[in-house]
């Protein structure tokens, strides 16, 4: 089973930026970032497939960017122009194994 470790979550003011990282214990293929806000279901944020194609949720288009560094077994989520409604626990997901990371908290508040 692959191990996924997220980092980079923090408290940030509206309009600010954060970069999340997800390091895998082995080589990565198709990966995704999901988030879960209090009282809500977990939802997809951005997906990056093994062929390099990307799919973003409408709510983050133009603000968030998913990328990968295969040499480091790492997937990133660059988040710009953050809004209070982006507040959630962000999780990394590996499609090949179905494994989830432990999550990293992002709080957007003034």
DRENTORKOL-3810 file (N, C-alpha, C; in nm, 4 decimals):
REM DRENTORKOL-3810
@n.u->0.0847; n.v->-0.1183; n.w->0.0000; ca.u->0.0000; ca.v->0.0000; ca.w->0.0000; c.u->0.0889; c.v->0.1242; c.w->0.0000
@n.u->0.0610; n.v->0.2159; n.w->-0.0912; ca.u->0.1391; ca.v->0.3384; ca.w->-0.0967; c.u->0.1045; c.v->0.4274; c.w->0.0215
@n.u->0.2022; n.v->0.4985; n.w->0.0721; ca.u->0.1820; ca.v->0.5971; ca.w->0.1786; c.u->0.1865; c.v->0.7353; c.w->0.1164
@n.u->0.0913; n.v->0.8197; n.w->0.1562; ca.u->0.0838; ca.v->0.9566; ca.w->0.1060; c.u->0.0916; c.v->1.0519; c.w->0.2241
@n.u->0.1775; n.v->1.1517; n.w->0.2146; ca.u->0.1928; ca.v->1.2492; ca.w->0.3221; c.u->0.1754; c.v->1.3893; c.w->0.2646
@n.u->0.0694; n.v->1.4565; n.w->0.3108; ca.u->0.0435; ca.v->1.5935; ca.w->0.2673; c.u->0.1072; c.v->1.6930; c.w->0.3635
@n.u->0.1365; n.v->1.8098; n.w->0.3119; ca.u->0.1864; ca.v->1.9195; ca.w->0.3943; c.u->0.1540; c.v->2.0505; c.w->0.3241
@n.u->0.1704; n.v->2.1599; n.w->0.3980; ca.u->0.1529; ca.v->2.2924; ca.w->0.3392; c.u->0.0283; c.v->2.3658; c.w->0.3814
@n.u->-0.0624; n.v->2.2987; n.w->0.4513; ca.u->-0.1818; ca.v->2.3670; ca.w->0.4980; c.u->-0.1491; c.v->2.4713; c.w->0.6039
@n.u->-0.2322; n.v->2.5754; n.w->0.6096; ca.u->-0.2044; ca.v->2.6839; ca.w->0.7035; c.u->-0.3273; c.v->2.7735; c.w->0.7135
@n.u->-0.3176; n.v->2.8736; n.w->0.8004; ca.u->-0.4163; ca.v->2.9800; ca.w->0.8102; c.u->-0.3681; c.v->3.0937; c.w->0.7204
@n.u->-0.4542; n.v->3.1384; n.w->0.6309; ca.u->-0.4155; ca.v->3.2432; ca.w->0.5375; c.u->-0.5318; c.v->3.3399; c.w->0.5197
@n.u->-0.5004; n.v->3.4656; n.w->0.4907; ca.u->-0.6047; ca.v->3.5654; ca.w->0.4705; c.u->-0.6673; c.v->3.5511; c.w->0.3318
@n.u->-0.7905; n.v->3.5951; n.w->0.3165; ca.u->-0.8524; ca.v->3.5941; ca.w->0.1825; c.u->-0.7640; c.v->3.6673; c.w->0.0810
@n.u->-0.7528; n.v->3.6074; n.w->-0.0372; ca.u->-0.6667; ca.v->3.6631; ca.w->-0.1405; c.u->-0.5246; c.v->3.6086; c.w->-0.1372
@n.u->-0.4922; n.v->3.5364; n.w->-0.0320; ca.u->-0.3582; ca.v->3.4824; ca.w->-0.0175; c.u->-0.3354; c.v->3.3552; c.w->-0.0979
@n.u->-0.2151; n.v->3.3006; n.w->-0.0823; ca.u->-0.1754; ca.v->3.1815; ca.w->-0.1575; c.u->-0.1132; c.v->3.0780; c.w->-0.0651
@n.u->-0.1262; n.v->2.9533; n.w->-0.1067; ca.u->-0.0603; ca.v->2.8412; ca.w->-0.0394; c.u->-0.0219; c.v->2.7392; c.w->-0.1443
@n.u->0.0808; n.v->2.6608; n.w->-0.1130; ca.u->0.1137; ca.v->2.5462; ca.w->-0.1977; c.u->0.1137; c.v->2.4210; c.w->-0.1118
@n.u->0.0287; n.v->2.3278; n.w->-0.1490; ca.u->0.0231; ca.v->2.1993; ca.w->-0.0809; c.u->0.1123; c.v->2.0997; c.w->-0.1533
@n.u->0.1708; n.v->2.0083; n.w->-0.0770; ca.u->0.2535; ca.v->1.9019; ca.w->-0.1327; c.u->0.2020; c.v->1.7668; c.w->-0.0858
@n.u->0.2146; n.v->1.6684; n.w->-0.1712; ca.u->0.1786; ca.v->1.5314; ca.w->-0.1367; c.u->0.2928; c.v->1.4422; c.w->-0.1840
@n.u->0.3633; n.v->1.3829; n.w->-0.0879; ca.u->0.4753; ca.v->1.2957; ca.w->-0.1199; c.u->0.4305; c.v->1.1509; c.w->-0.1066
@n.u->0.4552; n.v->1.0741; n.w->-0.2120; ca.u->0.4177; ca.v->0.9319; ca.w->-0.2132; c.u->0.5397; c.v->0.8456; c.w->-0.1841
@n.u->0.5136; n.v->0.7278; n.w->-0.1294; ca.u->0.6227; ca.v->0.6365; ca.w->-0.0930; c.u->0.6732; c.v->0.5556; c.w->-0.2132
@n.u->0.6085; n.v->0.5726; n.w->-0.3273; ca.u->0.6554; ca.v->0.5072; ca.w->-0.4493; c.u->0.6175; c.v->0.5946; c.w->-0.5687
@n.u->0.6499; n.v->0.5499; n.w->-0.6869; ca.u->0.6217; ca.v->0.6290; ca.w->-0.8064; c.u->0.4715; c.v->0.6498; c.w->-0.8227
@n.u->0.4380; n.v->0.7655; n.w->-0.8786; ca.u->0.2985; ca.v->0.8056; ca.w->-0.8894; c.u->0.2496; c.v->0.8025; c.w->-1.0333
@n.u->0.1199; n.v->0.7833; n.w->-1.0487; ca.u->0.0605; ca.v->0.7860; ca.w->-1.1821; c.u->-0.0518; c.v->0.8902; c.w->-1.1815
@n.u->-0.1757; n.v->0.8481; n.w->-1.1759; ca.u->-0.2872; ca.v->0.9416; ca.w->-1.1689; c.u->-0.3163; c.v->0.9743; c.w->-1.0229
@n.u->-0.3189; n.v->1.1047; n.w->-0.9934; ca.u->-0.3350; ca.v->1.1511; ca.w->-0.8557; c.u->-0.4422; c.v->1.2595; c.w->-0.8508
@n.u->-0.4948; n.v->1.2802; n.w->-0.7312; ca.u->-0.5947; ca.v->1.3845; ca.w->-0.7167; c.u->-0.5853; c.v->1.4544; c.w->-0.5829
@n.u->-0.6299; n.v->1.5778; n.w->-0.5809; ca.u->-0.6519; ca.v->1.6528; ca.w->-0.4573; c.u->-0.8027; c.v->1.6638; c.w->-0.4361
@n.u->-0.8444; n.v->1.6333; n.w->-0.3152; ca.u->-0.9835; ca.v->1.6454; ca.w->-0.2741; c.u->-0.9881; c.v->1.7324; c.w->-0.1500
@n.u->-1.1071; n.v->1.7797; n.w->-0.1158; ca.u->-1.1212; ca.v->1.8560; ca.w->0.0077; c.u->-1.2534; c.v->1.8257; c.w->0.0737
@n.u->-1.2548; n.v->1.8444; n.w->0.2041; ca.u->-1.3767; ca.v->1.8227; ca.w->0.2805; c.u->-1.3921; c.v->1.9333; c.w->0.3831
@n.u->-1.4975; n.v->2.0119; n.w->0.3666; ca.u->-1.5291; ca.v->2.1179; ca.w->0.4614; c.u->-1.6192; c.v->2.0608; c.w->0.5709
@n.u->-1.6236; n.v->2.1254; n.w->0.6876; ca.u->-1.7079; ca.v->2.0764; ca.w->0.7968; c.u->-1.8538; c.v->2.0623; c.w->0.7538
@n.u->-1.9113; n.v->1.9457; n.w->0.7791; ca.u->-2.0507; ca.v->1.9218; ca.w->0.7467; c.u->-2.0796; c.v->1.8953; c.w->0.6011
@n.u->-1.9742; n.v->1.8844; n.w->0.5209; ca.u->-1.9936; ca.v->1.8618; ca.w->0.3771; c.u->-1.9236; c.v->1.7342; c.w->0.3331
@n.u->-1.9624; n.v->1.6852; n.w->0.2163; ca.u->-1.8983; ca.v->1.5666; ca.w->0.1610; c.u->-1.7633; c.v->1.6009; c.w->0.1007
@n.u->-1.6772; n.v->1.5018; n.w->0.0954; ca.u->-1.5484; ca.v->1.5203; ca.w->0.0299; c.u->-1.5720; c.v->1.5406; c.w->-0.1198
@n.u->-1.5010; n.v->1.6373; n.w->-0.1777; ca.u->-1.5211; ca.v->1.6693; ca.w->-0.3187; c.u->-1.3874; c.v->1.6802; c.w->-0.3901
@n.u->-1.3853; n.v->1.6474; n.w->-0.5184; ca.u->-1.2624; ca.v->1.6599; ca.w->-0.5968; c.u->-1.2286; c.v->1.8068; c.w->-0.6221
@n.u->-1.1030; n.v->1.8385; n.w->-0.6171; ca.u->-1.0552; ca.v->1.9738; ca.w->-0.6430; c.u->-0.9801; c.v->1.9780; c.w->-0.7756
@n.u->-0.8820; n.v->1.8923; n.w->-0.7891; ca.u->-0.8011; ca.v->1.8892; ca.w->-0.9108; c.u->-0.7417; c.v->1.7504; c.w->-0.9268
@n.u->-0.7392; n.v->1.7049; n.w->-1.0500; ca.u->-0.6880; ca.v->1.5713; ca.w->-1.0800; c.u->-0.5790; c.v->1.5834; c.w->-1.1858
@n.u->-0.4753; n.v->1.5033; n.w->-1.1743; ca.u->-0.3716; ca.v->1.4981; ca.w->-1.2773; c.u->-0.3493; c.v->1.3515; c.w->-1.3123
@n.u->-0.3577; n.v->1.3216; n.w->-1.4404; ca.u->-0.3541; ca.v->1.1833; ca.w->-1.4860; c.u->-0.2139; c.v->1.1472; c.w->-1.5336
@n.u->-0.1944; n.v->1.0180; n.w->-1.5536; ca.u->-0.0616; ca.v->0.9687; ca.w->-1.5881; c.u->-0.0129; c.v->1.0243; c.w->-1.7217
@n.u->-0.1057; n.v->1.0654; n.w->-1.8080; ca.u->-0.0642; ca.v->1.1223; ca.w->-1.9369; c.u->-0.0388; c.v->1.2731; c.w->-1.9277
@n.u->-0.0530; n.v->1.3259; n.w->-1.8057; ca.u->-0.0278; ca.v->1.4685; ca.w->-1.7852; c.u->-0.1506; c.v->1.5567; c.w->-1.7971
@n.u->-0.2621; n.v->1.5009; n.w->-1.8406; ca.u->-0.3832; ca.v->1.5809; ca.w->-1.8528; c.u->-0.4346; c.v->1.6171; c.w->-1.7133
@n.u->-0.5100; n.v->1.7259; n.w->-1.7076; ca.u->-0.5558; ca.v->1.7829; ca.w->-1.5815; c.u->-0.7045; c.v->1.8110; c.w->-1.5879
@n.u->-0.7708; n.v->1.7918; n.w->-1.4757; ca.u->-0.9122; ca.v->1.8283; ca.w->-1.4641; c.u->-0.9301; c.v->1.9044; c.w->-1.3343
@n.u->-0.9877; n.v->2.0237; n.w->-1.3438; ca.u->-1.0116; ca.v->2.1088; ca.w->-1.2271; c.u->-1.1610; c.v->2.1216; c.w->-1.2002
@n.u->-1.1944; n.v->2.1360; n.w->-1.0715; ca.u->-1.3322; ca.v->2.1669; ca.w->-1.0363; c.u->-1.3639; c.v->2.3097; c.w->-1.0811
@n.u->-1.4875; n.v->2.3339; n.w->-1.1184; ca.u->-1.5263; ca.v->2.4675; ca.w->-1.1643; c.u->-1.4985; c.v->2.5739; c.w->-1.0581
@n.u->-1.5130; n.v->2.5384; n.w->-0.9327; ca.u->-1.4976; ca.v->2.6346; ca.w->-0.8237; c.u->-1.3546; c.v->2.6837; c.w->-0.8064
@n.u->-1.2577; n.v->2.6132; n.w->-0.8653; ca.u->-1.1180; ca.v->2.6527; ca.w->-0.8472; c.u->-1.0486; c.v->2.6880; c.w->-0.9784
@n.u->-1.1198; n.v->2.6807; n.w->-1.0877; ca.u->-1.0599; ca.v->2.7111; ca.w->-1.2189; c.u->-1.0023; c.v->2.8516; c.w->-1.2194
@n.u->-0.8801; n.v->2.8620; n.w->-1.2691; ca.u->-0.8131; ca.v->2.9908; ca.w->-1.2771; c.u->-0.7453; c.v->3.0330; c.w->-1.1482
@n.u->-0.7690; n.v->2.9589; n.w->-1.0404; ca.u->-0.7078; ca.v->2.9944; ca.w->-0.9113; c.u->-0.6118; c.v->2.8862; c.w->-0.8611
@n.u->-0.6477; n.v->2.7606; n.w->-0.8809; ca.u->-0.5659; ca.v->2.6491; ca.w->-0.8323; c.u->-0.4985; c.v->2.5797; c.w->-0.9506
@n.u->-0.3770; n.v->2.5303; n.w->-0.9264; ca.u->-0.3038; ca.v->2.4567; ca.w->-1.0298; c.u->-0.2427; c.v->2.3315; c.w->-0.9692
@n.u->-0.2727; n.v->2.2178; n.w->-1.0291; ca.u->-0.2116; ca.v->2.0921; ca.w->-0.9863; c.u->-0.0921; c.v->2.0628; c.w->-1.0753
@n.u->0.0137; n.v->2.0101; n.w->-1.0152; ca.u->0.1322; ca.v->1.9746; ca.w->-1.0925; c.u->0.1994; c.v->1.8556; c.w->-1.0253
@n.u->0.3005; n.v->1.8023; n.w->-1.0909; ca.u->0.3666; ca.v->1.6844; ca.w->-1.0376; c.u->0.5163; c.v->1.6898; c.w->-1.0658
@n.u->0.5918; n.v->1.6239; n.w->-0.9799; ca.u->0.7348; ca.v->1.6042; ca.w->-1.0011; c.u->0.7582; c.v->1.4549; c.w->-0.9843
@n.u->0.7654; n.v->1.3840; n.w->-1.0952; ca.u->0.7766; ca.v->1.2378; ca.w->-1.0889; c.u->0.9067; c.v->1.1932; c.w->-1.0221
@n.u->1.0116; n.v->1.2718; n.w->-1.0389; ca.u->1.1403; ca.v->1.2352; ca.w->-0.9786; c.u->1.1333; c.v->1.2369; c.w->-0.8263
@n.u->1.0440; n.v->1.3191; n.w->-0.7729; ca.u->1.0278; ca.v->1.3300; ca.w->-0.6281; c.u->0.9033; c.v->1.2592; c.w->-0.5771
@n.u->0.8332; n.v->1.1897; n.w->-0.6665; ca.u->0.7078; ca.v->1.1221; ca.w->-0.6273; c.u->0.6130; c.v->1.2183; c.w->-0.5567
@n.u->0.6031; n.v->1.3392; n.w->-0.6078; ca.u->0.5297; ca.v->1.4462; ca.w->-0.5390; c.u->0.4290; c.v->1.5123; c.w->-0.6318
@n.u->0.3117; n.v->1.5388; n.w->-0.5754; ca.u->0.2087; ca.v->1.6164; ca.w->-0.6429; c.u->0.1862; c.v->1.7443; c.w->-0.5632
@n.u->0.1682; n.v->1.8535; n.w->-0.6352; ca.u->0.1503; ca.v->1.9838; ca.w->-0.5713; c.u->0.0122; c.v->2.0404; c.w->-0.6042
@n.u->-0.0342; n.v->2.1280; n.w->-0.5181; ca.u->-0.1532; ca.v->2.2069; ca.w->-0.5467; c.u->-0.1215; c.v->2.3517; c.w->-0.5113
@n.u->-0.1007; n.v->2.4329; n.w->-0.6129; ca.u->-0.0790; ca.v->2.5764; ca.w->-0.5923; c.u->-0.2153; c.v->2.6431; c.w->-0.5858
@n.u->-0.2408; n.v->2.7104; n.w->-0.4760; ca.u->-0.3703; ca.v->2.7737; ca.w->-0.4538; c.u->-0.3511; c.v->2.9241; c.w->-0.4417
@n.u->-0.4085; n.v->2.9987; n.w->-0.5329; ca.u->-0.4007; ca.v->3.1449; ca.w->-0.5332; c.u->-0.5401; c.v->3.2041; c.w->-0.5152
@n.u->-0.5433; n.v->3.3309; n.w->-0.4814; ca.u->-0.6704; ca.v->3.4023; ca.w->-0.4641; c.u->-0.7664; c.v->3.3235; c.w->-0.3759
@n.u->-0.7167; n.v->3.2802; n.w->-0.2634; ca.u->-0.7961; ca.v->3.1960; ca.w->-0.1740; c.u->-0.9157; c.v->3.2713; c.w->-0.1181
@n.u->-1.0243; n.v->3.1963; n.w->-0.1003; ca.u->-1.1495; ca.v->3.2509; ca.w->-0.0482; c.u->-1.1878; c.v->3.1758; c.w->0.0797
@n.u->-1.2686; n.v->3.2386; n.w->0.1638; ca.u->-1.3131; ca.v->3.1686; ca.w->0.2857; c.u->-1.3785; c.v->3.0334; c.w->0.2557
@n.u->-1.4482; n.v->3.0230; n.w->0.1440; ca.u->-1.5137; ca.v->2.8966; ca.w->0.1093; c.u->-1.4158; c.v->2.7875; c.w->0.0662
@n.u->-1.2883; n.v->2.8202; n.w->0.0539; ca.u->-1.1863; ca.v->2.7181; ca.w->0.0275; c.u->-1.1414; c.v->2.6487; c.w->0.1561
@n.u->-1.1874; n.v->2.6977; n.w->0.2689; ca.u->-1.1516; ca.v->2.6374; ca.w->0.3973; c.u->-1.1976; c.v->2.4921; c.w->0.4033
@n.u->-1.1037; n.v->2.4017; n.w->0.4294; ca.u->-1.1341; ca.v->2.2585; ca.w->0.4314; c.u->-1.0081; c.v->2.1816; c.w->0.4685
@n.u->-1.0260; n.v->2.0528; n.w->0.4918; ca.u->-0.9122; ca.v->1.9624; ca.w->0.4998; c.u->-0.8878; c.v->1.9110; c.w->0.3582
@n.u->-0.7658; n.v->1.9238; n.w->0.3121; ca.u->-0.7299; ca.v->1.8830; ca.w->0.1767; c.u->-0.6579; c.v->1.7478; c.w->0.1815
@n.u->-0.7036; n.v->1.6569; n.w->0.0961; ca.u->-0.6503; ca.v->1.5219; ca.w->0.0927; c.u->-0.5921; c.v->1.4898; c.w->-0.0439
@n.u->-0.4893; n.v->1.4111; n.w->-0.0415; ca.u->-0.4270; ca.v->1.3590; ca.w->-0.1621; c.u->-0.4787; c.v->1.2171; c.w->-0.1847
@n.u->-0.4981; n.v->1.1788; n.w->-0.3107; ca.u->-0.5524; ca.v->1.0471; ca.w->-0.3441; c.u->-0.4734; c.v->0.9837; c.w->-0.4570
@n.u->-0.4413; n.v->0.8573; n.w->-0.4399; ca.u->-0.3701; ca.v->0.7814; ca.w->-0.5426; c.u->-0.4683; c.v->0.6861; c.w->-0.6102
@n.u->-0.4923; n.v->0.7042; n.w->-0.7382; ca.u->-0.5922; ca.v->0.6250; ca.w->-0.8091; c.u->-0.5509; c.v->0.4794; c.w->-0.8262
@n.u->-0.4233; n.v->0.4520; n.w->-0.8360; ca.u->-0.3787; ca.v->0.3146; ca.w->-0.8602; c.u->-0.4070; c.v->0.2248; c.w->-0.7409
@n.u->-0.3883; n.v->0.2786; n.w->-0.6198; ca.u->-0.4029; ca.v->0.1962; ca.w->-0.5006; c.u->-0.5293; c.v->0.2274; c.w->-0.4211
@n.u->-0.5905; n.v->0.3429; n.w->-0.4480; ca.u->-0.7052; ca.v->0.3840; ca.w->-0.3681; c.u->-0.6669; c.v->0.4393; c.w->-0.2327
@n.u->-0.5406; n.v->0.4754; n.w->-0.2178; ca.u->-0.4934; ca.v->0.5251; ca.w->-0.0882; c.u->-0.5174; c.v->0.6747; c.w->-0.0726
@n.u->-0.5468; n.v->0.7154; n.w->0.0515; ca.u->-0.5640; ca.v->0.8557; ca.w->0.0884; c.u->-0.4527; c.v->0.8967; c.w->0.1830
@n.u->-0.4162; n.v->1.0246; n.w->0.1780; ca.u->-0.3286; ca.v->1.0789; ca.w->0.2782; c.u->-0.4077; c.v->1.1143; c.w->0.4025
@n.u->-0.3369; n.v->1.1680; n.w->0.5023; ca.u->-0.4006; ca.v->1.1994; ca.w->0.6302; c.u->-0.4716; c.v->1.3345; c.w->0.6281
@n.u->-0.4435; n.v->1.4159; n.w->0.5275; ca.u->-0.5071; ca.v->1.5463; ca.w->0.5135; c.u->-0.4249; c.v->1.6583; c.w->0.5733
@n.u->-0.4458; n.v->1.7778; n.w->0.5196; ca.u->-0.3807; ca.v->1.8980; ca.w->0.5717; c.u->-0.4852; c.v->2.0098; c.w->0.5738
@n.u->-0.4900; n.v->2.0819; n.w->0.6859; ca.u->-0.5948; ca.v->2.1824; ca.w->0.7066; c.u->-0.5586; c.v->2.3140; c.w->0.6389
@n.u->-0.6519; n.v->2.3647; n.w->0.5598; ca.u->-0.6402; ca.v->2.4981; ca.w->0.5008; c.u->-0.7539; c.v->2.5829; c.w->0.5553
@n.u->-0.7184; n.v->2.6940; n.w->0.6179; ca.u->-0.8179; ca.v->2.7861; ca.w->0.6726; c.u->-0.7959; c.v->2.9235; c.w->0.6112
@n.u->-0.9001; n.v->2.9771; n.w->0.5495; ca.u->-0.8933; ca.v->3.1087; ca.w->0.4873; c.u->-0.9834; c.v->3.2020; c.w->0.5671
@n.u->-0.9207; n.v->3.2938; n.w->0.6372; ca.u->-0.9969; ca.v->3.3807; ca.w->0.7262; c.u->-0.9166; c.v->3.5067; c.w->0.7555
@n.u->-0.9884; n.v->3.6172; n.w->0.7746; ca.u->-0.9216; ca.v->3.7406; ca.w->0.8135; c.u->-0.9221; c.v->3.7566; c.w->0.9653
END
